[in-house]
């Protein structure tokens, strides 16, 4: 996991062409005026989904697991908490 500020996202060098394309899109996006919709960046391979989430108590949170996808989460306004699975036994 990479955690940081969007202003630092341009410092990362990705080898994967899809990640490079996603990075370019994210760096060129005006986050203050973004439309609240799903955007296709490159067919079904790269897309952005805009979510407005209401924070939940930690006990109600769920683990996010992907088999085919990699995703990038950006908190535009407010705060987001990421909890490590360290010390937690997961069966996948």
C-alpha atoms as an extended CHARMM CRD file, in Angstrom:
* protein
*
        92  EXT
         1         1  UNK       CA              0.0000000000        0.0000000000        0.0000000000  PROA      1               0.0000000000
         2         2  UNK       CA              1.1350000000        3.5020000000       -0.7990000000  PROA      2               0.0000000000
         3         3  UNK       CA             -0.2080000000        6.2390000000        1.4400000000  PROA      3               0.0000000000
         4         4  UNK       CA              0.5010000000        9.8870000000        0.8220000000  PROA      4               0.0000000000
         5         5  UNK       CA             -0.6680000000       13.1640000000       -0.6500000000  PROA      5               0.0000000000
         6         6  UNK       CA             -1.9420000000       13.5450000000       -4.2090000000  PROA      6               0.0000000000
         7         7  UNK       CA              0.6040000000       16.3480000000       -4.6450000000  PROA      7               0.0000000000
         8         8  UNK       CA              3.3480000000       13.7070000000       -4.2290000000  PROA      8               0.0000000000
         9         9  UNK       CA              1.7620000000       11.1540000000       -6.5720000000  PROA      9               0.0000000000
        10        10  UNK       CA              3.8430000000       12.3530000000       -9.5230000000  PROA      10              0.0000000000
        11        11  UNK       CA              7.0120000000       11.2260000000       -7.7320000000  PROA      11              0.0000000000
        12        12  UNK       CA              6.1030000000        7.5590000000       -8.0980000000  PROA      12              0.0000000000
        13        13  UNK       CA              7.4280000000        5.6470000000      -11.1000000000  PROA      13              0.0000000000
        14        14  UNK       CA              5.1830000000        2.8140000000      -12.2460000000  PROA      14              0.0000000000
        15        15  UNK       CA              6.3270000000        0.1190000000      -14.6760000000  PROA      15              0.0000000000
        16        16  UNK       CA              2.8110000000       -0.9960000000      -15.5790000000  PROA      16              0.0000000000
        17        17  UNK       CA              1.2560000000        0.9100000000      -18.5140000000  PROA      17              0.0000000000
        18        18  UNK       CA             -2.1910000000        0.9150000000      -16.8710000000  PROA      18              0.0000000000
        19        19  UNK       CA             -0.8170000000        2.4610000000      -13.6890000000  PROA      19              0.0000000000
        20        20  UNK       CA              1.0440000000        5.0910000000      -15.7150000000  PROA      20              0.0000000000
        21        21  UNK       CA             -2.1760000000        5.9920000000      -17.5400000000  PROA      21              0.0000000000
        22        22  UNK       CA             -4.1510000000        6.1450000000      -14.2670000000  PROA      22              0.0000000000
        23        23  UNK       CA             -1.4290000000        8.2750000000      -12.6840000000  PROA      23              0.0000000000
        24        24  UNK       CA             -1.5050000000       10.7000000000      -15.6220000000  PROA      24              0.0000000000
        25        25  UNK       CA             -5.2930000000       11.0300000000      -15.3550000000  PROA      25              0.0000000000
        26        26  UNK       CA             -5.1800000000       11.5670000000      -11.5970000000  PROA      26              0.0000000000
        27        27  UNK       CA             -2.4640000000       14.2050000000      -11.8380000000  PROA      27              0.0000000000
        28        28  UNK       CA             -4.3280000000       16.1260000000      -14.5610000000  PROA      28              0.0000000000
        29        29  UNK       CA             -7.7090000000       16.0670000000      -12.7900000000  PROA      29              0.0000000000
        30        30  UNK       CA             -9.0540000000       19.1990000000      -11.1240000000  PROA      30              0.0000000000
        31        31  UNK       CA            -10.2770000000       17.6650000000       -7.8600000000  PROA      31              0.0000000000
        32        32  UNK       CA            -12.1410000000       20.7930000000       -6.7890000000  PROA      32              0.0000000000
        33        33  UNK       CA            -14.5000000000       20.6770000000       -9.7750000000  PROA      33              0.0000000000
        34        34  UNK       CA            -14.7170000000       16.9690000000      -10.6130000000  PROA      34              0.0000000000
        35        35  UNK       CA            -18.0650000000       15.6520000000      -11.8440000000  PROA      35              0.0000000000
        36        36  UNK       CA            -19.6300000000       13.1010000000       -9.5420000000  PROA      36              0.0000000000
        37        37  UNK       CA            -19.8160000000       10.2070000000      -11.9670000000  PROA      37              0.0000000000
        38        38  UNK       CA            -17.9420000000        7.1510000000      -13.1930000000  PROA      38              0.0000000000
        39        39  UNK       CA            -15.3920000000        8.0430000000      -15.8450000000  PROA      39              0.0000000000
        40        40  UNK       CA            -13.9590000000        5.6760000000      -18.4430000000  PROA      40              0.0000000000
        41        41  UNK       CA            -10.2640000000        6.3550000000      -18.9030000000  PROA      41              0.0000000000
        42        42  UNK       CA             -9.3360000000        3.3460000000      -21.0630000000  PROA      42              0.0000000000
        43        43  UNK       CA            -12.1580000000        0.9420000000      -21.8410000000  PROA      43              0.0000000000
        44        44  UNK       CA            -12.8280000000       -1.6000000000      -19.1080000000  PROA      44              0.0000000000
        45        45  UNK       CA             -9.1780000000       -1.5860000000      -18.0410000000  PROA      45              0.0000000000
        46        46  UNK       CA             -8.9650000000        1.8340000000      -16.3920000000  PROA      46              0.0000000000
        47        47  UNK       CA            -11.8580000000        3.7630000000      -14.9450000000  PROA      47              0.0000000000
        48        48  UNK       CA            -12.6510000000        6.0610000000      -12.0660000000  PROA      48              0.0000000000
        49        49  UNK       CA            -15.6310000000        5.6500000000       -9.7670000000  PROA      49              0.0000000000
        50        50  UNK       CA            -16.6490000000        8.6530000000       -7.6960000000  PROA      50              0.0000000000
        51        51  UNK       CA            -17.9890000000        7.7360000000       -4.2510000000  PROA      51              0.0000000000
        52        52  UNK       CA            -19.3610000000        9.8020000000       -1.4420000000  PROA      52              0.0000000000
        53        53  UNK       CA            -18.9520000000        7.6520000000        1.6270000000  PROA      53              0.0000000000
        54        54  UNK       CA            -20.2970000000        8.2660000000        5.0770000000  PROA      54              0.0000000000
        55        55  UNK       CA            -17.7710000000        7.2370000000        7.7450000000  PROA      55              0.0000000000
        56        56  UNK       CA            -18.7440000000        4.1710000000        9.7750000000  PROA      56              0.0000000000
        57        57  UNK       CA            -17.5800000000        3.0650000000       13.1910000000  PROA      57              0.0000000000
        58        58  UNK       CA            -14.4530000000        0.9160000000       12.9370000000  PROA      58              0.0000000000
        59        59  UNK       CA            -16.3840000000       -2.1730000000       14.0910000000  PROA      59              0.0000000000
        60        60  UNK       CA            -18.7030000000       -1.8780000000       11.0790000000  PROA      60              0.0000000000
        61        61  UNK       CA            -15.9330000000       -1.6050000000        8.5130000000  PROA      61              0.0000000000
        62        62  UNK       CA            -15.2190000000       -4.4240000000        6.0770000000  PROA      62              0.0000000000
        63        63  UNK       CA            -11.9980000000       -5.6040000000        4.4620000000  PROA      63              0.0000000000
        64        64  UNK       CA            -11.5840000000       -4.8750000000        0.7910000000  PROA      64              0.0000000000
        65        65  UNK       CA            -10.1350000000       -7.6840000000       -1.3050000000  PROA      65              0.0000000000
        66        66  UNK       CA             -9.5170000000       -7.8150000000       -5.0600000000  PROA      66              0.0000000000
        67        67  UNK       CA             -8.5930000000      -10.7700000000       -7.2460000000  PROA      67              0.0000000000
        68        68  UNK       CA             -8.3430000000       -8.9590000000      -10.5880000000  PROA      68              0.0000000000
        69        69  UNK       CA             -8.0800000000       -5.2760000000       -9.8260000000  PROA      69              0.0000000000
        70        70  UNK       CA             -5.7750000000       -2.7550000000       -8.2490000000  PROA      70              0.0000000000
        71        71  UNK       CA             -7.3510000000        0.4220000000       -7.0170000000  PROA      71              0.0000000000
        72        72  UNK       CA             -6.3500000000        3.8590000000       -5.8760000000  PROA      72              0.0000000000
        73        73  UNK       CA             -8.3890000000        5.6180000000       -3.1940000000  PROA      73              0.0000000000
        74        74  UNK       CA             -8.2960000000        9.4010000000       -2.9720000000  PROA      74              0.0000000000
        75        75  UNK       CA             -9.9580000000       11.3110000000       -0.1620000000  PROA      75              0.0000000000
        76        76  UNK       CA            -10.9400000000       14.6640000000       -1.6640000000  PROA      76              0.0000000000
        77        77  UNK       CA            -12.5850000000       16.1630000000        1.4050000000  PROA      77              0.0000000000
        78        78  UNK       CA            -12.6120000000       15.0480000000        5.0220000000  PROA      78              0.0000000000
        79        79  UNK       CA            -10.6830000000       12.1300000000        6.4450000000  PROA      79              0.0000000000
        80        80  UNK       CA            -10.2960000000        8.4650000000        5.6610000000  PROA      80              0.0000000000
        81        81  UNK       CA             -8.8810000000        5.8430000000        7.9850000000  PROA      81              0.0000000000
        82        82  UNK       CA             -6.9570000000        2.8020000000        6.8110000000  PROA      82              0.0000000000
        83        83  UNK       CA             -6.5800000000       -0.0600000000        9.2340000000  PROA      83              0.0000000000
        84        84  UNK       CA             -3.8160000000       -2.6160000000        8.8540000000  PROA      84              0.0000000000
        85        85  UNK       CA             -4.6000000000       -6.3210000000        8.9040000000  PROA      85              0.0000000000
        86        86  UNK       CA             -1.4610000000       -6.9420000000       10.9610000000  PROA      86              0.0000000000
        87        87  UNK       CA             -2.2870000000       -9.3330000000       13.7700000000  PROA      87              0.0000000000
        88        88  UNK       CA             -5.6420000000      -10.2580000000       12.2470000000  PROA      88              0.0000000000
        89        89  UNK       CA             -6.2040000000      -13.7770000000       10.9550000000  PROA      89              0.0000000000
        90        90  UNK       CA             -7.9610000000      -13.6700000000        7.5900000000  PROA      90              0.0000000000
        91        91  UNK       CA             -9.2000000000      -16.6090000000        5.5440000000  PROA      91              0.0000000000
        92        92  UNK       CA             -9.3290000000      -15.7820000000        1.8660000000  PROA      92              0.0000000000
